[in-house]
Amino acid sequence: MKLIGAAILSGVMLVLLAPSPALAQDDASTVVFGIYYRCNQGQEARADEIFAASAAPVIQRYIDSGDLTGSLWLTHVQGGAWRRLWAMIGEDFGTMMDVRAAITGEIDADATAELTSICSSHDDYVWNAVANSPIDPDQIAGPNSYSVYHTCDLSREARADEIFTEILAPLYRKHTDAGDLAGWAYYAHRVGGRFRRLETMSGADHKTLLDIRGAIYTEASETNAEAMQELRQICGSHVDYMWEDSGGQ
């Protein structure tokens, strides 16, 4: 089953969501629809079973048809109140709106009701890629991801994107090319709540991901201190999440 696990967003992504280190150029056409669920922690394993049995086969048809690039079902390891993330990955916003509605209508109603009873509230986000690893449908992400959800000054977001693209993206590419990361992505808010930018990466384990992000920011701050200080002023707060990719299976 090619239920893709990254994004970035993210989910997904969001988004996470884009990894083959062998591919050299960025692919900024990615769109991620992320549904971030709050769930009853005592019943989360059942929610995973329902998604795998009832939602995954429906989603797979839309991946096989080319309407979606992939899909993620991520489980919470550390972070805030979100416990599960379903991210749909594609390239066209309008197509994905139609596909999401179609998938929702095709999933078994009883399964949907039970899943909703376990994960009774959620937040919707749509993320547009600013810079990210290219998507390889056969190898989309490492088993673990680390996502940073930024709140930013809306009037200065374009400048934050410039700083990330010019200073941080080359460092992410360097570590991906070296095999330290499976993939990385930086996304801009299109639809959703208070978070305006999503920075995410995937790899073999969370400790490595934390170490790599620390190394990237240390190097960027040493070589471009003024710009990095400006970035911290524009996007002055964030919430971190560690996710595990269940593959939706």
Summary of the structure (lengths in Angstrom):
residues: 249
radius of gyration: 17.0
end to end distance: 8.5
largest distance: 55.8
contacts: 994
relative contact order: 0.24
helix: 40%
strand: 29%
